Amino acid sequence: MPATILIGAYAVLVVLPVALGWLLVGPARPWPDELSSALAMAGFAALLLEFLLSGRFRVVTGGIGIDRTMRWHQFFARVLTVALLVHPALYSYNAYQFTGPGLWQSLAPGDPARAAVLGLDAGSTLTGWLAWMFLLALTGMAIFRDQMPYSYEAWRLMHGLTAAAVAVMGLHHALDAGRYSAMPVLAAYWAALVGLALFTLLTVYLLRPLRLTRRPWRIAAVVPAAERTWEVALEPDGHDGLAYKAGQFAWVRLDRSAFSMREHPFSIASAPGSGRRLSFLIKEAGDFTRTIGSLPAGARAFVDGPYGHLTLAGRREPGLCLIGGGVGVAPLLSVLRGARGQGDARPALLLYGNRHEGQILAREELAAMPGVETVHVLQEPPPGWPGATGLVTAAFVQERCAGAAAAGWLFMLCGPPAMMREVRRGLRAVGVPGARILEERFVYD
Ligand SMILES: Cc1cc2nc3c(=O)[nH]c(=O)nc-3n(C[C@H](O)[C@H](O)[C@H](O)COP(=O)(O)OP(=O)(O)OC[C@H]3O[C@@H](n4cnc5c(N)ncnc54)[C@H](O)[C@@H]3O)c2cc1C
């Protein structure tokens, strides 16, 4: 789906309950009450749409890329959290009568337009407070995920369950307490959105894994590729493999069930033309990737993919400038392998940064690729190192990429976040427009 349609659809779905409420219910209340209801309804709609944004649905990520989808997910989550958290504080409570713990009743109970109704009873007060606190915890735990004492998988499970709890409690609160949400049209709207949100969880945790069980893979080989980095090759088991484009990635479960929470995104380092086998270059980064070297050949694997937009599909630029850091070279290698395999003779420049020589991946292969100039950049070069030294900084990029920028080449980036920031700064300085930059991020924060 093109980005403009996606943004439009998102905006409509968020604003629709507010518009319906104002159109269908009678006279407005004081503006703080109206603002509060608007924030609550738009925030709740946005919250429910977050499930879709994070569910890796191609209809959502296809046009804008999964990177950008995840950035939207995080950005909207912060905005909707603020909207939902402040909304209870905005009501003009002096217009209502407090009749007991959690019980706020209208001072004008016979009011047919419910203009002065704050319909909180004990149940909706409880679900409102619980949703409020769970939402605070949900967003806080997402923002401070790296500081949490949990594995990524445990965090992800908690994230999903807490989000589902907020959705269900929010639904009860809205239907029971909402001036607008009590209307059948809006009640149906909320039920549909909550249903959709819960369906995405069902898809992610049950239906999609179920589909993957019908297309299993086997670990064909695990071999060292560089310091603390392994090449893992997978063979399709009883099917014709994966249709992917060079530069894409997949979520992979290695030596586990298709239903395991332990799935990890890895770029496919092989290229489509090289056969049905998939190869991944995996660097030891945490509890799971540190065990890669001991994975048994022949074990089951499951591959959910392909995803990602770091591909040459439809790109006609006269040359390719690839800038990678560490294992971030994996998708770039796939792009180069794919391009050369398809007889794409465009000149290519690869700027490839590492800390030291032992980390360089596919060194001989890169050196032998026709039409590819590889510039190795080492932070800690050995004595007599002939290549570039230091970090891949904005200044370095400016110096090395000015020619490619002027010639209208395509830029493809993948590396550590700090390096990517420097590279983007350097490319901006030499006038490369955003439309000519494609990137993959290995971290979604
Ligand atoms: C699109 C993409 C492509 C990637 N390609 C490669 C690659 O080709 N080679 C490579 O070595 N690494 C790649 N990574 C990074 C790799 O996914 C992580 O290093 C790996 O998942 C770490 O898992 P761990 O359990 O060992 O470490 P942990 O300590 O559990 O995780 C370290 C960090 O990795 C990220 N991570 C872990 N699990 C997941 C998950 N299921 N989904 C999303 N992020 C997760 C989180 O940011 C986490 O903080 C890629 C990441 C992304 C997003």
The ligand as a Gaussian input file, in Angstrom:
#p B3LYP/6-31G(d) Opt

LIG

0 1
 C       16.052000      -6.117000       9.976000
 C       17.173000      -6.713000      10.789000
 C       18.143000      -7.454000      10.161000
 C       19.186000      -7.990000      10.918000
 N       20.156000      -8.706000      10.274000
 C       21.185000      -9.210000      10.974000
 C       22.213000      -9.949000      10.327000
 O       22.197000     -10.179000       9.115000
 N       23.216000     -10.437000      11.087000
 C       23.282000     -10.226000      12.440000
 O       24.225000     -10.686000      13.065000
 N       22.325000      -9.506000      13.069000
 C       21.282000      -9.015000      12.389000
 N       20.305000      -8.315000      13.042000
 C       20.399000      -8.150000      14.502000
 C       19.943000      -9.428000      15.183000
 O       18.555000      -9.617000      14.950000
 C       20.173000      -9.349000      16.683000
 O       21.546000      -9.181000      16.902000
 C       19.734000     -10.620000      17.345000
 O       18.352000     -10.782000      17.226000
 C       20.160000     -10.568000      18.807000
 O       19.546000     -11.635000      19.504000
 P       20.189000     -12.187000      20.881000
 O       19.132000     -12.998000      21.561000
 O       21.477000     -12.857000      20.631000
 O       20.516000     -10.913000      21.701000
 P       19.593000     -10.108000      22.675000
 O       20.500000      -9.596000      23.756000
 O       18.382000     -10.885000      23.046000
 O       19.122000      -8.938000      21.734000
 C       19.970000      -7.849000      21.427000
 C       19.122000      -6.841000      20.648000
 O       18.752000      -7.440000      19.387000
 C       17.411000      -7.036000      19.057000
 N       16.569000      -8.226000      18.946000
 C       16.668000      -9.392000      19.607000
 N       15.699000     -10.232000      19.248000
 C       14.933000      -9.564000      18.360000
 C       13.746000      -9.864000      17.635000
 N       13.145000     -11.041000      17.749000
 N       13.231000      -8.896000      16.825000
 C       13.825000      -7.698000      16.705000
 N       14.943000      -7.351000      17.346000
 C       15.492000      -8.271000      18.172000
 C       16.939000      -6.138000      20.164000
 O       17.198000      -4.789000      19.806000
 C       17.803000      -6.515000      21.328000
 O       17.952000      -5.465000      22.255000
 C       19.247000      -7.786000      12.317000
 C       18.253000      -7.053000      12.936000
 C       17.222000      -6.524000      12.190000
 C       16.145000      -5.740000      12.878000

